[in-house]
Amino acid sequence: MAIWFALMLAAYLIGSIPAAYLAAKLTLGIDIRRHGTGQVGGGNLWRMTSWRLGIPIGAFDLGKGMAMVWVAHLLGLSVTQQLIVGAAAVAGHNWSVFLRFSGGRGIATTMGVVLILPLINRMSPWPIITCFACLAVGTIILRSSPLPVLVSITSLPIVGAFYEPVATTLGFLTLFLVVVIKRLVAPRATEATSVSKKRVLWNRLLFDRDIMDRKAWMSRLPFKAKDIGELDSEID
């Protein structure tokens, strides 16, 4: 049990490494939280800079989840415990201790956790196959990822309930909750001041944004001047 808790803490700290923030800051001198969606992840980095930065940072975020689950497996932890360790890495990415608990959405890290599980454990591949199929097909059809991501993450505990023990299904549910809670708890954007709270929550759940206008959301400056000053004081 002590090893499990220690590994969860290590997973949180490694997950907290803000690779996208560091890459944008070191290469271009910008705070990625001030640009585009304001998310600290490979996707926003790609849109605001280039694929040359976005791809390796996305791979790093994916690898954080995979590595921690693999280490948990090597230490003899169960599939459920591996999932919880992976969820801790996702939580670290979403609420990074190095960025005063701001961060990204944890999708790449979540997919790293999900991808490695059936490769190193004896378990049904169907929850993972369904998850990636929903993500791929939905993204191709909609040409947008937030709703397919929600569907794919939702499918994990649902499909897992048919093929895996209850404990593993609860592990999938934990991953789902970490991703969804991050979507819902962000501060309201200034662009959504005229939108009802119920509508904002609905937009966040389905589309991972406060407003329906995707183009406006992707190119917005997410913080007011006073908020930017607070970010500067936190880092400097």
C-alpha positions as CSV (number, residue, x, y, z in Angstrom):
1,M,0.0,0.0,0.0
2,A,2.9,2.4,0.8
3,I,4.4,1.8,-2.6
4,W,1.1,2.5,-4.2
5,F,0.7,5.9,-2.5
6,A,4.3,6.8,-3.1
7,L,3.9,6.0,-6.8
8,M,0.7,8.1,-7.0
9,L,2.6,11.1,-5.5
10,A,5.5,10.5,-8.0
11,A,2.9,10.2,-10.8
12,Y,1.3,13.5,-9.8
13,L,4.7,15.3,-9.7
14,I,5.8,13.9,-13.1
15,G,2.4,14.6,-14.6
16,S,2.8,18.2,-13.3
17,I,5.8,18.9,-15.5
18,P,4.4,21.6,-17.8
19,A,6.2,20.7,-21.0
20,A,4.0,22.9,-23.2
21,Y,4.5,25.9,-21.0
22,L,8.3,25.4,-20.8
23,A,8.6,24.8,-24.6
24,A,6.7,28.0,-25.4
25,K,8.6,30.0,-22.8
26,L,12.0,28.8,-23.8
27,T,11.7,28.9,-27.6
28,L,9.4,31.9,-28.1
29,G,9.3,33.7,-24.8
30,I,5.5,33.5,-24.6
31,D,3.2,32.2,-21.8
32,I,1.0,29.6,-23.6
33,R,-1.7,30.3,-21.0
34,R,-2.2,33.7,-22.6
35,H,-2.8,32.4,-26.1
36,G,-5.5,30.4,-27.9
37,T,-7.5,28.3,-25.6
38,G,-5.1,29.0,-22.7
39,Q,-4.5,25.3,-22.2
40,V,-1.1,24.0,-21.3
41,G,-0.9,21.1,-23.7
42,G,0.5,20.0,-27.1
43,G,-2.7,20.9,-29.0
44,N,-2.7,24.5,-28.0
45,L,1.1,24.7,-28.4
46,W,0.7,23.4,-32.0
47,R,-2.0,26.0,-32.9
48,M,-0.1,28.9,-31.3
49,T,3.4,27.9,-32.6
50,S,4.0,25.0,-34.9
51,W,3.7,21.3,-35.3
52,R,7.5,21.1,-34.6
53,L,6.8,21.9,-31.0
54,G,3.3,20.5,-30.7
55,I,4.1,16.9,-31.8
56,P,7.1,16.2,-29.4
57,I,5.3,17.9,-26.5
58,G,2.2,15.9,-27.2
59,A,4.3,12.7,-27.3
60,F,5.9,13.7,-24.0
61,D,2.5,14.2,-22.3
62,L,1.4,10.8,-23.7
63,G,4.5,9.3,-22.4
64,K,3.9,10.6,-18.9
65,G,0.9,8.4,-18.5
66,M,2.4,5.4,-20.2
67,A,5.6,5.5,-18.1
68,M,3.8,5.7,-14.8
69,V,1.5,2.8,-15.6
70,W,4.4,0.8,-16.8
71,V,6.3,1.4,-13.5
72,A,3.3,0.5,-11.5
73,H,3.1,-2.8,-13.5
74,L,6.7,-3.5,-12.9
75,L,6.2,-3.0,-9.1
76,G,3.4,-5.7,-9.2
77,L,0.4,-3.4,-8.7
78,S,-3.0,-4.5,-10.0
79,V,-4.7,-3.1,-13.1
80,T,-6.9,-1.0,-10.9
81,Q,-3.9,0.4,-9.0
82,Q,-2.2,1.1,-12.3
83,L,-5.2,3.0,-13.4
84,I,-5.2,5.1,-10.3
85,V,-1.5,5.9,-10.7
86,G,-2.3,6.9,-14.3
87,A,-5.1,9.1,-13.1
88,A,-2.7,10.8,-10.7
89,A,-0.4,11.6,-13.6
90,V,-3.4,13.1,-15.5
91,A,-4.4,15.1,-12.4
92,G,-0.8,16.5,-12.2
93,H,-1.0,17.6,-15.8
94,N,-4.4,19.2,-15.3
95,W,-3.5,20.9,-12.0
96,S,0.2,21.3,-12.1
97,V,1.9,22.1,-8.8
98,F,4.5,24.0,-10.8
99,L,1.9,26.4,-12.3
100,R,-0.1,27.0,-9.2
101,F,-2.5,24.3,-10.1
102,S,-3.3,25.5,-13.6
103,G,-2.6,23.2,-16.5
104,G,-4.0,21.4,-19.6
105,R,-6.9,19.0,-20.1
106,G,-4.9,15.8,-19.7
107,I,-6.2,14.1,-22.9
108,A,-2.8,13.0,-24.2
109,T,-1.7,11.7,-20.8
110,T,-5.1,9.9,-20.4
111,M,-4.6,8.2,-23.8
112,G,-1.1,7.2,-22.7
113,V,-2.6,5.5,-19.7
114,V,-5.3,3.8,-21.7
115,L,-3.0,2.7,-24.5
116,I,-0.5,0.8,-22.5
117,L,-2.9,-1.0,-20.2
118,P,-3.8,-4.0,-22.5
119,L,-0.2,-4.2,-23.8
120,I,1.2,-5.1,-20.3
121,N,-1.7,-6.7,-18.6
122,R,-4.1,-9.6,-19.3
123,M,-7.3,-7.8,-19.9
124,S,-9.9,-7.3,-22.5
125,P,-8.8,-4.9,-25.3
126,W,-12.4,-3.9,-26.1
127,P,-12.7,-0.9,-23.7
128,I,-9.5,0.5,-25.2
129,I,-10.5,-0.3,-28.8
130,T,-13.9,1.3,-28.3
131,C,-12.3,4.4,-26.7
132,F,-9.8,5.0,-29.6
133,A,-12.4,4.1,-32.3
134,C,-14.8,6.7,-30.9
135,L,-12.1,9.3,-30.8
136,A,-10.8,8.6,-34.3
137,V,-14.2,8.3,-36.0
138,G,-15.7,11.2,-34.1
139,T,-12.8,13.5,-34.9
140,I,-12.8,12.7,-38.6
141,I,-16.6,13.2,-38.9
142,L,-16.8,16.4,-36.8
143,R,-13.4,17.8,-37.6
144,S,-13.2,18.7,-33.9
145,S,-12.0,16.7,-30.9
146,P,-13.7,17.9,-27.7
147,L,-17.0,15.9,-28.2
148,P,-15.3,12.8,-29.5
149,V,-12.9,13.0,-26.5
150,L,-15.9,13.1,-24.2
151,V,-17.6,10.1,-25.9
152,S,-14.3,8.1,-25.9
153,I,-13.6,8.7,-22.2
154,T,-17.2,8.0,-21.3
155,S,-17.0,4.7,-23.2
156,L,-14.2,3.4,-20.9
157,P,-16.3,2.6,-17.7
158,I,-19.4,1.7,-19.8
159,V,-17.6,-0.9,-22.0
160,G,-15.3,-1.9,-19.1
161,A,-18.3,-2.9,-17.0
162,F,-19.1,-5.7,-19.5
163,Y,-15.5,-7.1,-19.7
164,E,-13.6,-6.2,-16.6
165,P,-14.0,-6.5,-12.8
166,V,-15.9,-3.8,-10.9
167,A,-12.6,-2.5,-9.5
168,T,-11.1,-1.9,-12.9
169,T,-14.3,-0.3,-14.1
170,L,-14.1,2.1,-11.1
171,G,-10.5,2.9,-12.2
172,F,-11.8,3.8,-15.7
173,L,-14.5,5.9,-14.0
174,T,-11.8,7.7,-12.0
175,L,-10.0,8.7,-15.3
176,F,-13.3,9.9,-16.7
177,L,-14.0,12.1,-13.7
178,V,-10.5,13.7,-13.7
179,V,-11.0,14.7,-17.4
180,V,-14.6,15.9,-17.0
181,I,-14.0,17.8,-13.7
182,K,-11.2,19.7,-15.3
183,R,-13.5,20.8,-18.1
184,L,-16.2,22.1,-15.7
185,V,-14.2,23.9,-13.0
186,A,-12.3,26.5,-15.1
187,P,-13.0,30.2,-14.4
188,R,-15.6,31.7,-16.6
189,A,-14.1,33.4,-19.7
190,T,-14.9,37.1,-20.3
191,E,-16.4,36.2,-23.6
192,A,-19.1,34.2,-21.8
193,T,-20.3,36.9,-19.3
194,S,-23.6,37.1,-21.1
195,V,-24.1,33.3,-21.2
196,S,-26.1,31.6,-18.5
197,K,-24.2,29.4,-16.0
198,K,-26.2,26.3,-17.1
199,R,-25.3,27.0,-20.8
200,V,-21.6,27.5,-19.9
201,L,-21.5,24.2,-18.1
202,W,-23.2,22.5,-21.0
203,N,-20.8,24.1,-23.5
204,R,-17.8,23.0,-21.4
205,L,-19.0,19.4,-21.0
206,L,-19.7,18.9,-24.7
207,F,-17.3,21.3,-26.5
208,D,-14.7,22.1,-23.8
209,R,-15.3,25.8,-24.2
210,D,-17.6,28.5,-22.7
211,I,-19.0,29.8,-25.9
212,M,-20.4,28.1,-29.1
213,D,-18.2,30.1,-31.5
214,R,-15.2,27.7,-31.9
215,K,-13.2,30.1,-34.0
216,A,-13.5,32.9,-31.5
217,W,-12.6,30.6,-28.7
218,M,-9.5,29.2,-30.4
219,S,-8.1,32.6,-31.1
220,R,-9.0,34.4,-27.9
221,L,-6.9,36.0,-25.2
222,P,-8.2,34.0,-22.2
223,F,-7.2,36.4,-19.3
224,K,-7.9,40.0,-18.4
225,A,-4.9,42.3,-17.8
226,K,-5.1,41.9,-14.1
227,D,-5.1,38.1,-14.4
228,I,-2.0,38.2,-16.7
229,G,-0.2,40.3,-14.0
230,E,-1.1,37.6,-11.4
231,L,0.3,34.9,-13.7
232,D,3.6,36.9,-14.1
233,S,3.9,37.3,-10.3
234,E,3.3,33.6,-9.8
235,I,6.1,32.5,-12.2
236,D,8.6,35.4,-11.6
